[in-house]
Structures are given as structure tokens and as C-alpha cells.
Amino acid sequence: MSSPNLDAVTKPVTREQRWARGAATRGLVALPLVAGLVTCGWLLTDEPARQPVVASAPAPASTTPSTIGGGAGPSVLEETAPVTAQEPVHNGLNDWAHSLSGPLDLPAESLTGFATGELVLRDEQPNCKLSWVTLAGIASTSRTGDTAGPLRISPAQWKKFSHQVPGTAKPNIENVRDASIVAGRALCANNAALGGGAGWWKAIAAYRSSELFRQQVLGNAQMFAALSMDPDRASTPSTHAVRFALGQLGLPYVWGGNGPEAGAPGFDCSGLTKASYDSAGVALPRTADSQFRATRQVPITEEPRLGDLVFYGNPATNIHHVGLYLGNGLMINAPTEGQAIQIHTYHRKGDDYAGAGRPAN
């Protein structure tokens, strides 16, 4: 089997290709996984009845911490939808958009367009429960060759859903308002209901058949929703770190990797968290265990907040894994060799979650 690191060096591989190649060998995020307890790595399994599959050879013994723990790991993404966001209203829509433009780092014109998409679909298909943050999340994803406009609309979607767009005689796919309405119709097609996790997941998958796309939409939409409810947190180091980490989705796990700026194609788990906070001007130690001991601990009875570090292992002996909390029960992390940086559910019954740490406010 060729090395994924060697492939990345010898020939260009897009994030979509890397994600697809990993999905074929690991089941991506659809299966619960069991922690294998190598720092920033996991021994991957399907359901307990199946035989474990080792994702990769461990690092040399001289650099590998001792194995501890043994509960189910958090490397699964449960079906979820972005949390409730600040709702737009017809009256005062421009004021609403301008008030959130700075905190969300999105143009007010774009926010007005996304909100208009939500409001039009409220009237056309009230049971769909489309939120503007989903449209904003789509607009924040990577462009692909077969789509156009800010909402990444395919030719087939535009042809099917661009009829009779309110407020214009000739809809324009590059106009964020027109595109938001058309994208909303595509998302709400076939009586889709985006208010819950299963419905949201299915609608995004139908909109674009790409796991990386769905992860990017979920991550950015979740962040926009959280910041819309607490705009004052937008300028904090923790939010800056989350933005950085979301920008790395789809890059490969690389043992000891510190990212493209440091000459590696990707990151390991603590390399990702360190680089994320480095980008915000907050210095962290390099390993998961040292980060756990260097950050202010969040009471175990409290849910972490946006940008907190979430740790796995035994607090008394060794922490083997770390992720960055996104909110709504989700984290961004670099799981193990053969997997891309991705979003996972951060805590499940029986895992070896050790608690959260807060590097900065």
C-alpha cells in the first residue's frame, strides 16, 4: 500500500480526492470507533462484532507515549443540525445584516441575501425550517467545477428551481439574493425538513454528494449560528482558533504534522490545536498531554464552549488525543492516519473523555 504522505508529495491530490480515498477504506464518520490510545491516533473498529483494523503503524517506540485507557473513542459524527441562530425579520432586515456583518466576517449584502432565502422559504415551504446559517455555510465551502454562484448551485438545480424568483424578472445565479432563494428551494425539495439532525443531514447530502462539502457546511453554519447569538465573542482568540481549524477540514492526518505552513501536508491532533491557537496569538505546548496540563480546566459538569480544547485519556497518567470544541456537541479534530481533519461528536457514553481546557477567553 502506498503511503498517503508520499502520495501527497509526489503528485497533487485535492482535498475531495483525499477525503474520498479515506472514506473508501475507513467508513469515514458513519461508524462508531474504539480508541486505540496512541497519542493523536485511534485503533479503528466497526461495531464490536467485527475485527479491529489498525489504521497505521505506530510511531517509533522512542516517541510514542504509553498506551492507557480503553473506552470507546469519540470518532463518530452523529446526525445533527446547526443550533438555533438569531432569526431575521422582514422589517429591519438591513439593520440586522449590518449588525452581524462584522462579527460573522460576512458582507452585509450576503447576509441580507441568505436571510431573504430563509424568509421566502418560510412562506413557500414553512415545514422545511430552512435557516440562513445553512445558506451561509454553503457559501463558505470550497467551489467545485460543476457549480456556480455564491451558493454552489449546479446547472440542474438552477434550471429546476429558478422559476418565478420574487423581486426579479430574470434571476441571476451570481446574485446572492436570487441564488439563496433557488438554493433554499433545492434544499427544501421533496418535503425536506431541516429543523432536525436527520432531515438536515439528508437535505445537505442531496444538495451536494460530498462528505467534505457536508462537513464544511456544518462547521461554518454552526459557527455562524453560535456567533449570531453571542456576537461579542467573535473577536476572541478562541473564535479565531476555531475559524483557523475549520479552514483545515479535509487536510490529512500526519503524525507529528504541523501543517502546510510548516512543510507538512497536514496535522496530527495536537499539531492542529497548537496551530489554531498560534494563529490567534496564544501559545500552546506541542502534545495533547502537555496541552491538557497547561490549560485552565473547565468543570466536568459544564459543556465546553466555542474554542475550548477537549481531551481524551487518563488525566492521572496520559492524555492521548485532543480536539477543538465547535459547539452543539461537536469538535474539530485530526483523528488518525488515513483520515482527514474532520468534525466529530465530541463525547459519547463509554468513551475516555477526560474534560475540557480553556486556553483563552
N, C-alpha and C positions, 0 to 999 in steps of 0.2 A: 504494500500500500504506500502510495506517495505521501510525503509529509505535507500537511496543509501549509506549513510555514514555507517550505521550499517552493510550492506552487505559487504562493504569493510573491516570491522573489523572482521566479523565472518567467512568469507570464502574468499579465494583468487579469485580475479577477474582480468582477463587480461585487458589491455587497449582496445584490439579489442572487448572483450565482453562488456565492459562498453560503448564503442562507439556505438556498435550495439544496446544495450539496450536503450540508449538515443535516437538514431535515430528513433527507433520504436515509441517513444512517442512524439517526437518534430519535426519531419520532418527535422532534422539536419540543414544543411546550405542551403537547397533548397528553403526556403520560406522567403520572407521579413518579418521582425519582428518589432513590435512597442515598443518603450521604455516604461517601467513601472516605471522607476525612483525611484528605491530603490538602494542605493549605491551598485555598482558592481552587480546589478541584473536587470532583464528585465521582464515586463509583456508581455508574448508571445502571438502573434496572427498570424493567416494565413492572407489571403487577407482581406481587410476591410469588406467584406460582411459577414465574418464568425464571430462567437462569440469568445471573448478572452478566453484564457486558462491560468490560473495562474500557473506558473511553480512550485512555492513552497510557503509555508507560510513565511511571512516576519520575520526578526529577532525581538526580543522583542523591544517594543517601546522605551525603555530607551537607546538602542544602534543604533536605526535606524534614519538616518537623515530625515529631512522633504522632502516630495515629491515636485519636481519642474519640469518645462519644459513640454514636452508633444509631441515632434515631433517624426517622425519615427526613430527608432534606426538603428545602423549600422550592426546588427547581421544577415548579409546575405553574402554569398560568391558568387560573380559573376564569370562567366566563364572567366578565364584569363590564360595566359601562361607566363612563366618567361621572363623578359625583355632580350633584346639583350645582349649577352655575348661577351667577347673577342674571336675572331674566330681563331681556329688553322689552320695551313697551313702545307702541306706535307713537305716542306723544312724548316728545323729548328724546327721540332716538339719536339725533346728532350729539346732544349733550352727553348721553350715555356713552356713545362711542368715543368721544373725546376724553371722557373721564377715565376710560380704561386703556386708551391707546398707549400711553406711556408705560404703565405697569406691565402690560402684556407684550410690549415692544411690537405692536402691530399697527399699521396705519389706520387712522380713524375711518377712512373710506372703506377699507376692507372689513372692519368690524361692523359698519353700517350694512354692508352687503351680506355678511354672514347672518346678522340679526334679521334682515329682511327675508332671507331664506327661511329662517325659523318661523317668522310671523306669517308668511304666505302659506307655509305648510300647516300651520295651526288651523288656518281656515279651510284649506283643501283636504287635509287628512289629519283631523285632530287626534285620532288614536295613535298616530305614528310617534308622537312625542320627540320629534327631532329637536336637538339643541344646537345653538350656534357654535358651541365649542367643538362639536363633531366636524362641522364645516371648517372651522379654523384649524383643527387638527389635520384634516385632509390637505388644506392649503399649505401646511408646513412640512409635508412629506417630500421625498425626492421625486423629481419628474421622471417619467418613463417615455419611451419613444412613441407609443401609440396613444398618448393623451395630450390634451391641450388646455390652455387657460389655467387660472389660479386654482380651480377645483379639480384638476387632473381628469377631465371628462373625456371619455372615449368617443370616437365618431358615432358608434351605435347608440350610446346614451344620449348624445346631443340630438341625433335625428329623432329619437323616440320621445324625448321629454321637453324639447324646446318650443313646443307649440304654445301660443297664447300666454306668453310671459307677461304678467301685469306690469303696466307702466312703460312698455316699449312695443313698437310695431315690428321691429327687426332685432331679435335678441342677438347679442354678441358674446361669443364664448370667452373672450378676453375681459369682458366686463364682470367684475366680481359680484355685482348685484344679480345680473342675469344668470351667471354661472352658479351662484348659490341656490337660486330657485330650481334650476334644472338638476343640480346635484341632489338637492333635497327630494325632488320627485323620484330620482333614481334610487335613493336610499329608502324611501318610503314605499316603493313599488311592492306589489303583491301583498298588501296589507301588513307590511313590516311594522313592528313595534319596537322602537329604540329606547324605551324607558327602562328596560331591564337588561341584565347582562347577556342572556341568551339571545334576545332579539337584536341587541346592538351588535353583538359578535357576528350574527348571521348576516345582517344588513351590510356591514363593512366588508365581509368576505365576498358577498355578491357584487358589491361595488367594484372591488379590485381583488382578483385572486392572487394575493401575495401576502405571505406571513409577515415579511418585513414591513410592508405598507400598513398592515393592521397594527403592528406594534408601534410604528411611528405615529399613526393617528391616535391610538390610545394614550400614548405617553404625552404627546403635546396637548391633546384635548383635556387630559386630567390636570396637567399643569395650568392651563388657561382657566379651567373651572376653579381650581383652588385659589389662584391669584385674583380672579374676579370677585371672590368672596372676602379676600383679605389683601387689597392692593398695596398696603403698606409693606408687605413682605417681599415685594417684587425686587427691591434693590439690595436685599440682604445677601451676604456671601453664600448662604445655603441655597437660595434660589439660583444664584449664578452657577453654583456647582451642579445643580440639577439640570439646568439648561445645557451645560457642557456635556454631561453624561448622556442626555437624550441625543445629542449630536453624534454620539459614538455608536448608536444602535446599528447592528449589522457588521461591525468590525469583528475580527476573530479573537477568540481567547488565545493568548500567547503566554506561556509560562515565563514569568519574570518580565513581561512586556510592559513598557511604559508609554506605548502609543506611537503614532506616526511621527510626531514632532521629535521623539527621542530615537527614531530609527527603527522602530518595530511596527509591524503591520497592525498590531492590536495591543490588548492589555490582559493582565491577569486581574483577579478581583480587587486586590489592594492597590494595584497599579492604577486601576480605573478610579477608585475613590480618591487616591492621592492626587492624580492629575486633575480631577474635577475640582478639588479644593485648592490646588495650586493655582488654577485659573481664576479663582476668586480671591487670591492673595492670602490664603490660610494654609500654613504648612502642616502636613501630617507626617508621621513616621511611615515607613515603607510597607510593613507587613500588617496583616489583619490583626494578629495578636497585639502588636505594639500600638496599633490604632485604637483597639479596644481599651488599652490601659492608659492611653493619653487623652481620651475624650471624656467630657463630663457625662456621666451615666444618666439616662432617662429612667425614672421609676418604672419597674417592670409592669406595674398596673396601668401605666399610661400608654396610649397609642403613640408611636413616633410621629413626628411632624415632617413636613417637606424638607428634604436635605439631611435628615438625621442618618447616621450610619447604623445599619442593622447587622448584628454579628451572630455567628453560629459556632458552637463548640462547647468546651467546658471552661467557664470563667476561672476556675481554680488552677487549670493546667495549661490549656492551649485553645486559642480561637483559630479556626481553620478557614473561615470564609467571612466575607463582608460584602454588603450591597448598600445602595443608596436609596433611601426611602422616598417614594414618589407621592404617597398619599393613597387613600382608598384601599388600603391593604396590599399595595403594590411596591415593588422595588426594582431598580435597575441594577443589573449585575453581570459580571463576566463569569459564567458558570464553570466551564472546564474545557479541555482540549476538544476540538471538533465541533464546538458550539459557538455561535455568535453572541456578542453582547446583546442582552435582551431583557425584557420585563418579565418578572415572575411574581406570583403571590408570595409575600414575604414570610408568612407564618402559618403553619398548618399543624393540627393536632399530632403529637408524636415526634415532631422534628426536634432538633437540638438548638433551637433559637436561644441565644444567650442574653439578649437585650439590645438596647439601642444606646448610641452615644451621640452627643451633640457637639460637633467641632466649633460651631459658631451660631450666632442668633440669625 
